[in-house]
Amino acid sequence: YVSISDSLNLVEQEVKVNKTVLKKECINYLWIYDRSGSMHGLLPELTQQLVSLSKLLGKGNSLSLGWFSGEGSFSWVFKGFRIVDNTDYKILEKSIKDHSSSLGTTCFSEILNDVDVVINDLSVLSKLFSFSFFIDGYPVVNNYPKEINNIFTAIKKIKGRISTAQFISYGAYYNKQLMVEDRKSTRLNS
């Protein structure tokens, strides 16, 4: 130490700090996109954007990729695909491109209803879920009021279980009214 005055000394002291290593929790990404006929002209751009976005997903995270079209026509390309290696990005790209053609009409309540099951299955990997829904927003079904009710029922099932949610609307004529409707506070992350 160095004495500056009778009551003032300068002391050099080493402070040992324990390093705390925080483990970053992986994120389960849920992407669902519209393959209906109304998306025909928009699907090439949309699927290329999905490929680009998939390359930004960090290693250790998982992706569940689903698509929908008309009533009874939806599927999960994969559920909980964990990205661990650079070759996994090529697998994602091929899978997205393999499911880039348009099909039939539009019914999205069925795949939304299935999101609850995917969340249950993947919550062992992580409790963090990022939900993205790519659509032009117009259901074309036999019973429109029933479809709207089913959409909001499906959303209520996953309410509070999604960390982040976004609805990405495509086209100049997307159904903005339906996309922003807040039927008795059904917001996903509320």
ChimeraX attribute file (.defattr): number of C-alpha atoms within 10 A of each C-alpha:
attribute: neighborCount
match mode: 1-to-1
recipient: residues
	/A:1	8
	/A:2	9
	/A:3	10
	/A:4	9
	/A:5	8
	/A:6	6
	/A:7	6
	/A:8	9
	/A:9	11
	/A:10	10
	/A:11	9
	/A:12	8
	/A:13	7
	/A:14	6
	/A:15	6
	/A:16	6
	/A:17	6
	/A:18	6
	/A:19	6
	/A:20	6
	/A:21	6
	/A:22	6
	/A:23	6
	/A:24	7
	/A:25	12
	/A:26	17
	/A:27	22
	/A:28	28
	/A:29	25
	/A:30	22
	/A:31	18
	/A:32	25
	/A:33	25
	/A:34	31
	/A:35	28
	/A:36	26
	/A:37	17
	/A:38	21
	/A:39	23
	/A:40	15
	/A:41	12
	/A:42	17
	/A:43	21
	/A:44	15
	/A:45	12
	/A:46	20
	/A:47	19
	/A:48	15
	/A:49	11
	/A:50	20
	/A:51	19
	/A:52	13
	/A:53	11
	/A:54	19
	/A:55	15
	/A:56	10
	/A:57	15
	/A:58	14
	/A:59	16
	/A:60	16
	/A:61	19
	/A:62	23
	/A:63	22
	/A:64	21
	/A:65	22
	/A:66	23
	/A:67	21
	/A:68	27
	/A:69	26
	/A:70	20
	/A:71	18
	/A:72	11
	/A:73	18
	/A:74	23
	/A:75	15
	/A:76	16
	/A:77	17
	/A:78	12
	/A:79	18
	/A:80	19
	/A:81	18
	/A:82	19
	/A:83	19
	/A:84	13
	/A:85	11
	/A:86	10
	/A:87	9
	/A:88	16
	/A:89	19
	/A:90	14
	/A:91	13
	/A:92	21
	/A:93	18
	/A:94	12
	/A:95	15
	/A:96	19
	/A:97	15
	/A:98	11
	/A:99	14
	/A:100	19
	/A:101	15
	/A:102	19
	/A:103	17
	/A:104	17
	/A:105	21
	/A:106	25
	/A:107	27
	/A:108	31
	/A:109	22
	/A:110	20
	/A:111	22
	/A:112	23
	/A:113	19
	/A:114	17
	/A:115	21
	/A:116	17
	/A:117	12
	/A:118	16
	/A:119	22
	/A:120	12
	/A:121	12
	/A:122	17
	/A:123	15
	/A:124	8
	/A:125	16
	/A:126	14
	/A:127	16
	/A:128	19
	/A:129	21
	/A:130	17
	/A:131	20
	/A:132	17
	/A:133	20
	/A:134	18
	/A:135	27
	/A:136	25
	/A:137	24
	/A:138	19
	/A:139	22
	/A:140	18
	/A:141	15
	/A:142	10
	/A:143	9
	/A:144	13
	/A:145	10
	/A:146	11
	/A:147	19
	/A:148	15
	/A:149	13
	/A:150	17
	/A:151	18
	/A:152	20
	/A:153	16
	/A:154	19
	/A:155	19
	/A:156	19
	/A:157	17
	/A:158	21
	/A:159	17
	/A:160	14
	/A:161	19
	/A:162	20
	/A:163	16
	/A:164	15
	/A:165	16
	/A:166	12
	/A:167	15
	/A:168	14
	/A:169	17
	/A:170	18
	/A:171	13
	/A:172	7
	/A:173	10
	/A:174	15
	/A:175	16
	/A:176	12
	/A:177	9
	/A:178	13
	/A:179	15
	/A:180	10
	/A:181	12
	/A:182	11
	/A:183	11
	/A:184	8
	/A:185	11
	/A:186	18
	/A:187	18
	/A:188	18
	/A:189	14
	/A:190	11
